[in-house]
């Protein structure tokens, strides 16, 4: 079983723990020059640590919009599998779909769902349901 975002009775599958860590590692490595969680504290410091309050979904959504826009400027080959060991590569190496054109659309679940869109949907559900988000 993989990791996902849990909001009350709703669950959004993301993938393996390594895959989710790569998503956060890529964001922090490329977009947070001052270090982990310095530019995107709600996503990186709150949610990555395991949960975020539903009241913060507007703020974390704004962070993710900025991230999505900025990741469009990075090639898929610039993915970071693990920020603690940047020499590590994804298990699939360079074997990715031609549909992946930047780091903004690099992260896709095994079902073909865009991870950033899953996050947006989870944030909206959390806000609508007034339920906190947990990584499970």
C-alpha positions as CSV (number, residue, x, y, z in Angstrom):
1,X,0.0,0.0,0.0
2,X,1.3,3.4,-0.9
3,X,1.1,6.8,0.8
4,X,-1.6,9.3,0.2
5,X,-3.5,12.3,1.6
6,X,-6.3,11.5,4.0
7,X,-9.1,13.9,4.7
8,X,-11.9,12.5,6.8
9,X,-13.6,9.9,4.6
10,X,-11.6,10.9,1.5
11,X,-8.2,9.4,0.5
12,X,-6.0,10.5,-2.4
13,X,-3.3,8.0,-3.4
14,X,0.1,9.4,-4.2
15,X,2.5,6.5,-4.3
16,X,5.5,5.2,-2.4
17,X,7.1,7.1,0.4
18,X,10.2,7.6,-1.7
19,X,8.2,9.0,-4.5
20,X,6.5,11.5,-2.2
21,X,9.8,12.4,-0.6
22,X,11.2,13.1,-4.1
23,X,8.3,15.5,-4.8
24,X,9.2,17.5,-1.7
25,X,12.9,17.2,-2.3
26,X,12.6,18.5,-5.8
27,X,10.6,21.5,-4.7
28,X,12.9,22.4,-1.8
29,X,16.2,21.8,-3.8
30,X,15.2,24.0,-6.7
31,X,12.9,26.6,-5.2
32,X,14.1,27.1,-1.6
33,X,17.6,28.5,-1.8
34,X,17.7,29.2,1.9
35,X,16.8,25.6,2.8
36,X,14.0,23.2,3.5
37,X,10.7,24.9,4.3
38,X,12.0,28.5,4.1
39,X,9.9,29.6,1.1
40,X,7.0,27.1,1.4
41,X,6.5,26.6,5.1
42,X,2.9,25.3,4.9
43,X,3.6,22.6,2.3
44,X,7.2,21.7,3.4
45,X,7.1,22.3,7.1
46,X,3.5,21.5,7.9
47,X,2.2,19.0,5.5
48,X,5.4,17.1,4.9
49,X,5.7,16.6,8.7
50,X,2.4,14.6,8.5
51,X,-0.6,16.9,8.6
52,X,-1.9,20.4,8.0
53,X,-5.0,22.1,9.5
54,X,-7.9,22.7,7.1
55,X,-7.8,26.4,8.0
56,X,-4.4,26.6,6.2
57,X,-5.6,25.2,2.9
58,X,-5.9,28.6,1.2
59,X,-2.3,29.4,2.1
60,X,-0.9,26.0,1.1
61,X,-2.9,26.2,-2.2
62,X,-1.2,29.6,-3.0
63,X,2.2,28.0,-2.3
64,X,1.4,25.1,-4.6
65,X,0.3,27.5,-7.4
66,X,3.7,29.3,-7.2
67,X,5.5,25.9,-7.1
68,X,3.7,24.7,-10.2
69,X,4.4,27.8,-12.1
70,X,8.1,27.8,-11.2
71,X,8.7,24.1,-11.8
72,X,7.7,24.7,-15.4
73,X,11.2,26.2,-15.9
74,X,13.0,22.9,-14.9
75,X,13.7,20.0,-17.2
76,X,12.5,16.5,-16.1
77,X,16.2,15.5,-15.9
78,X,16.5,17.9,-13.0
79,X,14.4,15.8,-10.7
80,X,15.8,15.3,-7.2
81,X,15.1,11.8,-5.8
82,X,16.4,12.5,-2.4
83,X,17.6,15.9,-1.2
84,X,19.8,14.3,1.4
85,X,21.7,12.4,-1.4
86,X,21.3,14.1,-4.7
87,X,23.3,11.4,-6.4
88,X,20.4,9.0,-6.1
89,X,18.2,8.6,-9.2
90,X,14.6,7.4,-9.6
91,X,14.2,3.7,-10.1
92,X,13.0,4.3,-13.6
93,X,16.0,6.4,-14.5
94,X,15.4,8.4,-17.7
95,X,12.6,6.1,-18.9
96,X,9.7,8.6,-18.7
97,X,6.7,9.4,-20.9
98,X,7.2,12.0,-23.7
99,X,4.2,13.8,-22.1
100,X,6.4,14.9,-19.2
101,X,7.9,18.2,-20.3
102,X,9.0,19.8,-17.1
103,X,9.2,19.2,-13.3
104,X,5.7,20.8,-13.1
105,X,4.2,17.6,-14.7
106,X,6.9,15.1,-13.8
107,X,5.2,13.6,-10.8
108,X,2.4,11.2,-11.9
109,X,0.8,8.4,-10.0
110,X,0.8,4.8,-11.3
111,X,-2.8,5.6,-12.3
112,X,-1.6,8.5,-14.5
113,X,-2.8,11.2,-12.2
114,X,-0.8,14.4,-11.9
115,X,0.4,14.7,-8.3
116,X,0.1,18.5,-8.1
117,X,-3.5,18.2,-9.3
118,X,-4.1,15.6,-6.6
119,X,-2.8,18.0,-4.0
120,X,-5.0,20.8,-5.3
121,X,-8.1,18.5,-5.1
122,X,-7.1,17.3,-1.6
123,X,-6.7,21.0,-0.4
124,X,-10.1,21.8,-1.9
125,X,-11.7,18.8,-0.2
126,X,-10.1,19.7,3.1
127,X,-11.4,23.3,2.9
128,X,-14.9,22.2,1.8
129,X,-15.2,19.5,4.5
130,X,-13.4,21.5,7.2
131,X,-11.2,18.5,7.9
132,X,-7.5,18.4,8.4
133,X,-5.2,16.6,5.9
134,X,-3.0,13.8,7.0
135,X,-0.3,11.9,5.1
136,X,-1.0,8.2,5.6
